[in-house]
Amino acid sequence: MGSDSEVEKSGRKEKKKVFALAPIAKPLAGKKLNKRIFKLVRRAAEKKCLKRGVKEVVKSIRRGQKGVCVIAGNISPIDVITHVPILCEEAEIPYIYVSSKEDLANAGATKRPTCCVLVQTKPAKGELSQDDQEKLKTDYDQVVSEVGEMASSMF
């Protein structure tokens, strides 16, 4: 009995992520879009333009705040987040699923796994510098356009 190599271990972890996905996790971001989304979430977290967790996201959506909703696909029990896509559709907010809540938390600068985040272009308090605002807006627009393309191809 030999020991597993690192490649085989990472391959198994990747398979576990895929199998743990909820059946409602559509549209699911691909590898390239995942990188862009996590980059956007990381940048938004640095600039305080991020709402983390189901409670904060739902509160923001109901108050009429706009942004992109990123939802983790490996949530258990799934009932925790089933109402979030419906709220997003009613408020005309684009949403996308990513494969892992742990990766979403890492990008959002928290240690605790996060179910969903709402990325906004403006911070809750204060103002951003012009340069930071432009960088965040370009990343945001790029992700929104790709999410829109995926959503339109689904229906």
BAVEX-303395 format. One line per 4 residues: their letters; for each residue x, y, z of N, C-alpha, C. Coordinates in Angstrom, 3 decimals. Example, Ala and Ser with C-alpha at 12.3 -4.5 7.8 and 13.67 -1.06 7.14 Angstrom:
2
as = 13.190 -5.690 7.800 12.300 -4.500 7.800 13.200 -3.300 7.800 ~ 12.850 -2.250 7.080 13.670 -1.060 7.140 12.900 0.030 7.870 .
This chain:
155
mgsd = 0.827 -1.180 0.000 0.000 0.000 0.000 0.870 1.241 0.000 ~ 0.901 1.914 -1.128 1.687 3.132 -1.253 0.870 4.349 -0.855 ~ 1.562 5.439 -0.643 0.862 6.676 -0.283 0.424 7.399 -1.557 ~ -0.667 8.131 -1.457 -1.181 8.882 -2.600 -0.281 10.074 -2.895 .
seve = -0.171 10.389 -4.143 0.606 11.568 -4.499 -0.266 12.817 -4.326 ~ 0.367 13.962 -4.351 -0.355 15.232 -4.158 -1.370 15.464 -5.275 ~ -1.032 15.060 -6.480 -1.938 15.259 -7.616 -3.231 14.469 -7.413 ~ -3.111 13.228 -6.975 -4.289 12.402 -6.755 -5.153 12.961 -5.627 .
ksgr = -4.512 13.477 -4.568 -5.258 14.050 -3.453 -6.030 15.282 -3.904 ~ -5.380 16.167 -4.663 -6.076 17.366 -5.132 -7.182 16.999 -6.110 ~ -6.979 15.959 -6.891 -8.022 15.484 -7.806 -9.240 14.988 -7.052 ~ -9.019 14.297 -5.947 -10.135 13.818 -5.122 -10.881 14.975 -4.473 .
kekk = -10.138 15.976 -3.999 -10.778 17.144 -3.396 -11.659 17.851 -4.409 ~ -11.170 17.966 -5.631 -11.942 18.617 -6.697 -13.222 17.840 -6.977 ~ -13.138 16.517 -6.982 -14.325 15.697 -7.206 -15.325 15.861 -6.073 ~ -14.832 15.964 -4.839 -15.730 16.157 -3.699 -16.494 17.460 -3.842 .
kvfa = -15.818 18.517 -4.308 -16.480 19.801 -4.503 -17.605 19.670 -5.524 ~ -17.335 18.969 -6.594 -18.326 18.825 -7.655 -19.520 18.019 -7.163 ~ -19.277 16.951 -6.425 -20.366 16.116 -5.949 -21.189 16.803 -4.862 ~ -20.602 17.733 -4.139 -21.291 18.389 -3.038 -22.173 19.549 -3.510 .
lapi = -22.167 19.839 -4.789 -22.950 20.973 -5.294 -24.447 20.703 -5.168 ~ -25.167 21.749 -4.856 -26.625 21.650 -4.750 -27.231 21.553 -6.145 ~ -28.370 20.884 -6.273 -29.001 20.749 -7.596 -29.521 22.072 -8.167 ~ -29.723 23.076 -7.325 -30.224 24.356 -7.838 -29.102 25.322 -8.202 .
akpl = -27.852 24.883 -8.112 -26.708 25.761 -8.350 -26.495 26.027 -9.837 ~ -27.419 26.748 -10.416 -27.340 27.129 -11.830 -27.753 28.578 -11.951 ~ -27.037 29.431 -12.621 -25.836 29.208 -13.425 -24.581 29.101 -12.554 ~ -23.774 28.109 -12.849 -22.538 27.862 -12.121 -21.367 28.421 -12.918 .
agkk = -20.531 29.184 -12.254 -19.388 29.814 -12.914 -18.329 28.778 -13.265 ~ -17.698 28.947 -14.425 -16.585 28.098 -14.828 -15.299 28.556 -14.167 ~ -14.188 27.925 -14.528 -12.906 28.244 -13.898 -12.494 29.691 -14.132 ~ -12.598 30.143 -15.368 -12.161 31.496 -15.714 -13.029 32.547 -15.023 .
lnkr = -14.334 32.342 -15.076 -15.250 33.282 -14.433 -15.092 33.235 -12.909 ~ -14.816 32.052 -12.361 -14.554 31.928 -10.919 -13.408 32.841 -10.499 ~ -12.310 32.819 -11.265 -11.162 33.666 -10.941 -11.541 35.131 -10.957 ~ -12.303 35.537 -11.981 -12.718 36.948 -12.081 -13.635 37.335 -10.927 .
ifkl = -14.548 36.438 -10.572 -15.481 36.715 -9.477 -14.727 36.864 -8.166 ~ -13.803 35.937 -7.886 -13.053 36.006 -6.634 -12.156 37.243 -6.590 ~ -11.631 37.643 -7.735 -10.836 38.874 -7.799 -11.718 40.079 -7.470 ~ -12.923 40.106 -8.040 -13.863 41.187 -7.764 -14.265 41.205 -6.295 .
vrra = -14.559 40.052 -5.727 -14.948 39.957 -4.315 -13.798 40.418 -3.429 ~ -12.577 40.015 -3.751 -11.401 40.418 -2.972 -11.233 41.936 -2.998 ~ -11.355 42.509 -4.190 -11.195 43.966 -4.336 -12.319 44.706 -3.598 ~ -13.546 44.182 -3.687 -14.678 44.811 -3.009 -14.530 44.715 -1.491 .
aekk = -13.991 43.618 -1.001 -13.780 43.454 0.441 -12.747 44.453 0.951 ~ -11.706 44.688 0.164 -10.680 45.658 0.550 -11.259 47.064 0.637 ~ -12.199 47.377 -0.240 -12.769 48.731 -0.313 -14.071 48.868 0.471 ~ -14.430 47.857 1.247 -15.651 47.875 2.074 -16.927 48.027 1.237 .
clkr = -16.964 47.363 0.093 -18.125 47.399 -0.801 -18.786 46.027 -0.871 ~ -18.756 45.274 0.223 -19.200 43.887 0.214 -20.148 43.629 1.378 ~ -21.252 42.939 1.081 -22.174 42.471 2.119 -22.018 40.968 2.200 ~ -21.738 40.454 3.408 -21.482 39.027 3.588 -22.626 38.364 4.341 .
gvke = -22.951 37.151 3.946 -23.934 36.362 4.670 -25.352 36.567 4.172 ~ -26.185 35.571 4.398 -27.560 35.590 3.904 -28.332 36.755 4.491 ~ -28.208 36.974 5.787 -28.987 38.011 6.452 -28.672 39.404 5.892 ~ -27.394 39.737 5.766 -26.994 41.043 5.242 -27.396 41.215 3.784 .
vvks = -27.216 40.155 2.993 -27.537 40.224 1.570 -29.035 40.435 1.370 ~ -29.859 39.676 2.074 -31.313 39.807 1.946 -31.760 41.199 2.387 ~ -31.185 41.694 3.468 -31.535 43.028 3.953 -31.188 44.095 2.912 ~ -30.030 43.980 2.297 -29.597 44.940 1.283 -30.484 44.890 0.045 .
irrg = -30.846 43.685 -0.379 -31.696 43.536 -1.565 -33.069 44.141 -1.299 ~ -33.618 43.864 -0.127 -34.946 44.408 0.209 -34.926 45.922 0.335 ~ -33.791 46.501 0.704 -33.666 47.959 0.794 -33.437 48.611 -0.561 ~ -33.283 47.800 -1.590 -33.134 48.339 -2.937 -31.715 48.595 -3.387 .
qkgv = -30.734 48.099 -2.661 -29.350 48.278 -3.070 -29.023 47.316 -4.204 ~ -28.212 47.780 -5.161 -27.881 46.981 -6.338 -26.464 46.436 -6.239 ~ -26.197 45.405 -7.008 -24.881 44.797 -7.046 -24.940 43.459 -7.743 ~ -23.921 42.645 -7.539 -23.876 41.283 -8.057 -23.893 40.347 -6.866 .
cvia = -24.780 39.375 -6.901 -24.889 38.405 -5.811 -24.119 37.146 -6.203 ~ -23.197 36.752 -5.352 -22.405 35.537 -5.562 -22.812 34.548 -4.480 ~ -23.299 33.378 -4.899 -23.832 32.384 -3.977 -22.982 31.123 -4.046 ~ -22.686 30.535 -2.903 -21.927 29.284 -2.861 -22.844 28.123 -3.217 .
gnis = -22.334 27.180 -3.979 -23.141 26.055 -4.440 -23.115 24.845 -3.536 ~ -22.241 24.833 -2.538 -22.120 23.649 -1.687 -22.671 23.891 -0.283 ~ -23.817 24.520 -0.203 -24.447 24.825 1.076 -25.329 23.655 1.511 ~ -25.242 23.332 2.778 -26.088 22.270 3.311 -26.605 22.721 4.672 .
pidv = -27.873 22.752 4.920 -29.006 22.428 4.053 -29.252 23.533 3.028 ~ -29.745 23.146 1.888 -29.937 24.059 0.766 -31.021 25.098 1.057 ~ -31.921 24.799 2.000 -33.018 25.709 2.332 -32.530 27.065 2.826 ~ -31.297 27.137 3.276 -30.746 28.378 3.792 -30.701 29.457 2.711 .
ithv = -30.422 29.056 1.458 -30.229 30.052 0.397 -31.243 29.978 -0.740 ~ -32.231 29.117 -0.663 -33.145 28.940 -1.800 -33.944 30.191 -2.121 ~ -34.153 31.075 -1.161 -34.939 32.286 -1.421 -34.114 33.421 -2.023 ~ -32.803 33.352 -1.934 -31.941 34.441 -2.400 -32.026 34.640 -3.922 .
pilc = -31.958 33.586 -4.759 -32.089 33.809 -6.199 -33.435 34.427 -6.592 ~ -34.490 34.070 -5.894 -35.810 34.629 -6.194 -35.829 36.122 -5.890 ~ -35.267 36.504 -4.746 -35.175 37.926 -4.408 -34.338 38.689 -5.429 ~ -33.245 38.057 -5.871 -32.376 38.702 -6.868 -33.115 38.908 -8.182 .
eeae = -33.879 37.915 -8.621 -34.614 38.047 -9.873 -35.682 39.124 -9.782 ~ -36.375 39.197 -8.643 -37.396 40.225 -8.466 -36.789 41.625 -8.471 ~ -35.609 41.778 -7.889 -34.942 43.073 -7.825 -34.050 43.331 -9.040 ~ -34.043 42.406 -10.007 -33.223 42.498 -11.226 -31.735 42.633 -10.902 .
ipyi = -31.297 41.829 -9.954 -29.883 41.780 -9.571 -29.290 40.507 -10.154 ~ -28.185 40.608 -10.906 -27.572 39.389 -11.449 -26.967 38.539 -10.324 ~ -27.107 37.217 -10.453 -26.525 36.316 -9.458 -25.854 35.160 -10.161 ~ -24.858 34.595 -9.480 -24.103 33.474 -10.021 -23.679 32.574 -8.864 .
yvss = -23.588 31.289 -9.131 -23.134 30.330 -8.134 -21.661 30.026 -8.358 ~ -20.926 29.873 -7.267 -19.547 29.384 -7.310 -19.510 28.055 -6.569 ~ -18.492 27.271 -6.800 -18.489 25.897 -6.297 -18.279 25.775 -4.793 ~ -17.570 26.694 -4.164 -17.173 26.473 -2.775 -17.412 27.683 -1.886 .
kedl = -18.013 27.440 -0.727 -18.221 28.516 0.243 -16.908 28.898 0.925 ~ -15.963 27.969 1.011 -14.667 28.263 1.609 -13.873 29.225 0.724 ~ -13.895 28.978 -0.596 -13.201 29.868 -1.527 -13.829 31.256 -1.521 ~ -15.138 31.303 -1.414 -15.848 32.582 -1.370 -15.465 33.361 -0.110 .
anag = -15.323 32.674 1.013 -14.918 33.326 2.257 -13.486 33.833 2.173 ~ -12.604 33.037 1.572 -11.207 33.471 1.424 -11.112 34.725 0.571 ~ -11.879 34.768 -0.493 -11.864 35.946 -1.359 -12.468 37.148 -0.639 ~ -13.441 36.900 0.226 -14.098 37.977 0.961 -13.386 38.382 2.234 .
atkr = -12.196 37.881 2.445 -11.342 38.228 3.583 -11.956 37.849 4.928 ~ -12.615 36.688 4.998 -13.097 36.164 6.274 -12.630 34.727 6.435 ~ -12.482 34.307 7.671 -12.068 32.931 7.931 -13.250 31.985 7.908 ~ -14.428 32.497 8.240 -15.636 31.690 8.322 -16.230 31.483 6.931 .
ptcc = -16.601 30.256 6.547 -17.232 30.025 5.244 -18.498 30.873 5.069 ~ -18.668 31.423 3.874 -19.755 32.365 3.603 -20.696 31.791 2.558 ~ -22.003 31.841 2.841 -23.014 31.331 1.905 -23.141 32.204 0.671 ~ -23.246 33.505 0.877 -23.409 34.412 -0.257 -22.873 35.793 0.081 .
vlvq = -22.509 36.526 -0.962 -22.053 37.904 -0.813 -22.723 38.767 -1.880 ~ -22.887 40.039 -1.567 -23.401 41.008 -2.516 -22.304 42.031 -2.752 ~ -21.818 42.089 -3.992 -20.752 43.015 -4.347 -21.397 44.291 -4.857 ~ -21.052 45.415 -4.239 -21.583 46.715 -4.641 -20.457 47.574 -5.193 .
tkpa = -20.821 48.616 -5.926 -19.795 49.484 -6.504 -19.458 50.657 -5.600 ~ -20.309 50.934 -4.615 -20.052 52.043 -3.699 -20.019 51.517 -2.265 ~ -19.106 52.031 -1.441 -19.040 51.577 -0.049 -20.219 52.095 0.768 ~ -20.513 51.424 1.866 -21.617 51.827 2.730 -21.340 53.184 3.374 .
kgel = -20.095 53.404 3.771 -19.716 54.678 4.386 -18.526 55.262 3.644 ~ -18.509 56.562 3.508 -17.368 57.232 2.891 -17.388 57.142 1.371 ~ -16.278 57.538 0.791 -16.124 57.541 -0.659 -14.822 56.854 -1.042 ~ -14.778 56.367 -2.272 -13.558 55.772 -2.807 -12.818 56.806 -3.634 .
sqdd = -11.513 56.620 -3.770 -10.758 57.489 -4.664 -11.160 57.162 -6.106 ~ -10.925 58.087 -6.997 -11.325 57.922 -8.399 -10.690 56.688 -9.021 ~ -9.418 56.452 -8.724 -8.689 55.313 -9.281 -9.279 53.985 -8.783 ~ -9.524 53.896 -7.473 -10.111 52.682 -6.898 -11.510 52.443 -7.455 .
qekl = -12.279 53.512 -7.596 -13.639 53.414 -8.121 -13.621 52.866 -9.553 ~ -12.684 53.341 -10.370 -12.580 52.879 -11.763 -12.209 51.401 -11.831 ~ -11.226 50.983 -11.044 -10.803 49.574 -11.045 -11.951 48.659 -10.632 ~ -12.635 49.037 -9.568 -13.752 48.236 -9.075 -14.877 48.197 -10.107 .
ktdy = -15.147 49.331 -10.722 -16.243 49.417 -11.702 -15.935 48.587 -12.946 ~ -14.694 48.593 -13.423 -14.355 47.803 -14.618 -14.475 46.306 -14.337 ~ -13.957 45.862 -13.186 -14.100 44.448 -12.804 -15.572 44.086 -12.659 ~ -16.322 44.965 -12.003 -17.748 44.745 -11.772 -18.494 44.615 -13.101 .
dqvv = -18.258 45.540 -14.023 -18.946 45.525 -15.325 -18.603 44.267 -16.118 ~ -17.345 43.841 -16.048 -16.915 42.643 -16.763 -17.633 41.401 -16.225 ~ -17.709 41.268 -14.914 -18.389 40.123 -14.304 -19.879 40.168 -14.597 ~ -20.499 41.343 -14.501 -21.938 41.476 -14.758 -22.271 41.063 -16.189 .
sevg = -21.450 41.473 -17.146 -21.721 41.112 -18.544 -21.617 39.601 -18.752 ~ -20.608 38.971 -18.156 -20.454 37.517 -18.303 -21.577 36.752 -17.599 ~ -21.988 37.234 -16.431 -23.101 36.597 -15.709 -24.374 36.746 -16.515 ~ -24.583 37.909 -17.111 -25.754 38.130 -17.957 -25.790 37.207 -19.153 .
emas = -24.634 36.991 -19.771 -24.540 36.065 -20.900 -24.903 34.638 -20.475 ~ -24.384 34.225 -19.307 -24.690 32.871 -18.827 -26.163 32.724 -18.504 ~ -26.753 33.741 -17.900 -28.174 33.680 -17.525 -29.051 33.646 -18.780 ~ -28.694 34.427 -19.793 -29.499 34.449 -21.011 -29.380 33.138 -21.789 .
smf = -28.231 32.476 -21.711 -28.058 31.203 -22.400 -28.832 30.076 -21.704 ~ -29.158 30.270 -20.420 -29.921 29.242 -19.687 -31.385 29.212 -20.112 ~ -31.924 30.386 -20.417 -33.359 30.455 -20.705 -33.656 30.562 -22.175 .
